[in-house]
Structures are given as structure tokens and as C-alpha cells.
Amino acid sequence: MSEKKETFRSIVVKLPVEVIERIQKDIEGTSFTEVEGFVASLVLQKYPERKPVYTEEEEEIIKKRLRKLGYIE
């Protein structure tokens, strides 16, 4: 079984103290234990990972077309 590795790059995002305090109050009693996790979940909801999903048959058709065009061997 292969494990899917997720790659994350972290950055610092500055929020006003008032916003952080409101988030902390809002996440009390939820599964979120940190503001960072809550904010990350919101961002990922807004911008989900988008990967094209093709059937094996569709993938083969695409590969054939790319070979004909000379992009792959």
C-alpha cells in the first residue's frame, strides 16, 4: 500500500489580534485546537486541491494524442 505524501509550504500570515481572539473563542469546544489549523481548513475549503481525474481509458487516449504530437515517446 502506497502512502500519499502531502506537501505543504508554510508562510506567516499576520492577523489582527481581535480576529485571532474571535477565532479562539469560536473554536472552543470544537475539534480545532489551534487558530492555525482552523484558518488552514478555511483556506483549503476555498481553494481545494484540483487534480484532474481520468479513467485509465481516458489517460491512454491522452497519452496517444501526446505521442502523435511528439510530446512524449
ZINOR-V905712 format. One record per residue. N is the residue number from 0. RES is the residue in three letters. PSI is psi in degrees with one decimal (999 if undefined). OMEGA is omega in degrees with one decimal (999 if undefined). D_FIRST is the distance of its C-alpha to the first C-alpha in Angstrom with 2 decimals. Layout:
n->N res->RES psi->PSI omega->OMEGA d_first->D_FIRST
n->N res->RES psi->PSI omega->OMEGA d_first->D_FIRST
//
This chain:
n->0 res->MET psi->127.9 omega->-179.0 d_first->0.00
n->1 res->SER psi->142.2 omega->179.1 d_first->3.78
n->2 res->GLU psi->137.1 omega->176.2 d_first->6.58
n->3 res->LYS psi->121.1 omega->178.1 d_first->9.68
n->4 res->LYS psi->127.3 omega->176.8 d_first->12.64
n->5 res->GLU psi->137.6 omega->-178.9 d_first->15.89
n->6 res->THR psi->124.4 omega->178.3 d_first->19.02
n->7 res->PHE psi->142.3 omega->173.0 d_first->22.22
n->8 res->ARG psi->132.1 omega->-176.9 d_first->25.66
n->9 res->SER psi->146.6 omega->175.3 d_first->28.18
n->10 res->ILE psi->164.6 omega->176.1 d_first->31.83
n->11 res->VAL psi->127.6 omega->176.7 d_first->34.73
n->12 res->VAL psi->123.6 omega->-179.0 d_first->36.21
n->13 res->LYS psi->130.6 omega->177.0 d_first->39.59
n->14 res->LEU psi->150.3 omega->176.1 d_first->40.68
n->15 res->PRO psi->145.8 omega->-178.9 d_first->44.06
n->16 res->VAL psi->-39.0 omega->-179.0 d_first->44.35
n->17 res->GLU psi->-38.8 omega->179.8 d_first->45.47
n->18 res->VAL psi->-44.4 omega->179.1 d_first->42.28
n->19 res->ILE psi->-42.3 omega->179.7 d_first->40.12
n->20 res->GLU psi->-38.1 omega->177.6 d_first->42.30
n->21 res->ARG psi->-40.7 omega->178.1 d_first->42.00
n->22 res->ILE psi->-46.0 omega->179.5 d_first->38.21
n->23 res->GLN psi->-42.0 omega->179.2 d_first->38.23
n->24 res->LYS psi->-42.4 omega->-178.5 d_first->40.54
n->25 res->ASP psi->-32.6 omega->-175.7 d_first->38.49
n->26 res->ILE psi->-2.8 omega->176.8 d_first->35.19
n->27 res->GLU psi->132.4 omega->178.9 d_first->36.90
n->28 res->GLY psi->8.0 omega->177.5 d_first->35.49
n->29 res->THR psi->-178.0 omega->178.2 d_first->32.33
n->30 res->SER psi->-11.9 omega->178.6 d_first->28.74
n->31 res->PHE psi->130.3 omega->178.9 d_first->29.56
n->32 res->THR psi->-13.5 omega->-178.5 d_first->30.81
n->33 res->GLU psi->148.2 omega->177.1 d_first->31.56
n->34 res->VAL psi->-39.9 omega->-177.6 d_first->33.32
n->35 res->GLU psi->-44.1 omega->-179.8 d_first->30.80
n->36 res->GLY psi->-39.6 omega->178.7 d_first->27.91
n->37 res->PHE psi->-47.9 omega->-179.6 d_first->30.20
n->38 res->VAL psi->-42.2 omega->178.8 d_first->31.40
n->39 res->ALA psi->-40.6 omega->-179.7 d_first->27.94
n->40 res->SER psi->-37.6 omega->177.1 d_first->26.93
n->41 res->LEU psi->-43.8 omega->-179.3 d_first->30.16
n->42 res->VAL psi->-42.1 omega->180.0 d_first->29.66
n->43 res->LEU psi->-28.1 omega->174.2 d_first->26.13
n->44 res->GLN psi->-40.4 omega->-179.3 d_first->27.65
n->45 res->LYS psi->-38.5 omega->-177.3 d_first->30.36
n->46 res->TYR psi->72.0 omega->-179.2 d_first->28.25
n->47 res->PRO psi->156.1 omega->176.9 d_first->24.79
n->48 res->GLU psi->128.9 omega->-177.9 d_first->22.26
n->49 res->ARG psi->107.2 omega->176.1 d_first->23.16
n->50 res->LYS psi->135.0 omega->176.6 d_first->20.87
n->51 res->PRO psi->139.1 omega->179.3 d_first->22.09
n->52 res->VAL psi->116.5 omega->-179.6 d_first->20.12
n->53 res->TYR psi->148.5 omega->171.4 d_first->20.95
n->54 res->THR psi->165.4 omega->178.7 d_first->20.32
n->55 res->GLU psi->-37.6 omega->-180.0 d_first->19.48
n->56 res->GLU psi->-44.7 omega->178.5 d_first->23.20
n->57 res->GLU psi->-39.4 omega->179.0 d_first->24.35
n->58 res->GLU psi->-39.9 omega->178.3 d_first->22.26
n->59 res->GLU psi->-39.8 omega->177.8 d_first->23.87
n->60 res->ILE psi->-44.1 omega->178.8 d_first->27.27
n->61 res->ILE psi->-44.5 omega->179.4 d_first->26.84
n->62 res->LYS psi->-41.4 omega->179.0 d_first->25.88
n->63 res->LYS psi->-43.2 omega->179.3 d_first->28.93
n->64 res->ARG psi->-41.6 omega->178.9 d_first->31.16
n->65 res->LEU psi->-37.5 omega->176.8 d_first->30.06
n->66 res->ARG psi->-45.1 omega->179.4 d_first->30.71
n->67 res->LYS psi->-34.0 omega->179.8 d_first->34.14
n->68 res->LEU psi->-7.9 omega->177.7 d_first->34.93
n->69 res->GLY psi->13.2 omega->-179.9 d_first->34.02
n->70 res->TYR psi->-30.3 omega->177.0 d_first->31.32
n->71 res->ILE psi->159.9 omega->179.8 d_first->28.61
n->72 res->GLU psi->999 omega->999 d_first->29.04
//
